[in-house]
């Protein structure tokens, strides 16, 4: 996707994957600085571990607690995170721009959940409930990442009891991902007709949870648009010659951002 974009824009850049062992991450980052790369992406399992090896990490990535994009700003490596905004753009497209009146339930409190929750909180939502198999992680996410929205960590049975109250339910867990496609993160029995069910999983494109929700009258959205958007945002960020770093946040990250 990135190389295709370089070609279409007539830019003499090249995007290359490298499989970096955890114990050689610092050397890999130093090597990229020596080579003078314009920037790079970081993915699982290095999104958190890369942070101490960078010169700076912007506020958004700090709040999320992970980096997926690194920009070379005249020799200074700056870590950013486009996962949450990639998700936000996809969600806005699916439900319309304004989320300030939406009651949201998020299932899961792992790495992807942090990006989603922090970004929704900054953008402006009515309330966020988080349910996770390990409750402690939901509480930590709220304490470290949420600043503006009324947010609670709740059990799965509390979530089921409140199901009719939610406008949007987001699955950020890996439950239902291939090859375990028969599993569901939460029952859809008590959802309201017209609720938005949003699954971060894109393999399969339609999880069992989305398929069952659709039968109950839900509107559904898979994780593909988030995946494409986070890559497109990283692309915009990587080279100062065709982007203006910082402009995106000022223009589009939302109403709560100070
Ligand atoms: P992660 O950090 O390992 O978090 C996994 C989450 O799933 C945790 O909340 C974990 O609960 C929960 N979980 C795992 N197995 C479970 C089970 N059997 N029962 C209940 N809960 C379970 O992983 P991640 O990086 O956040 O990724 C999560 C999912 O998001 C993956 O499917 C990934 O493909 C997807 N994703 C999509 C995009 C995109 O662009 N669309 C981007 C990133 C991630 P505990 O805390 O209790 O362990």
Boltz pocket constraint, residues with backbone or C-beta under 6 A from the ligand:
constraints:
  - pocket:
      binder: B
      contacts: [[A, 44], [A, 83], [A, 107], [A, 108], [A, 109], [A, 110], [A, 111], [A, 112], [A, 113], [A, 132], [A, 133], [A, 134], [A, 137], [A, 171], [A, 172], [A, 173], [A, 174], [A, 175], [A, 177], [A, 199], [A, 200], [A, 201], [A, 202], [A, 223], [A, 224], [A, 226], [A, 227], [A, 228], [A, 230]]
      max_distance: 6.0
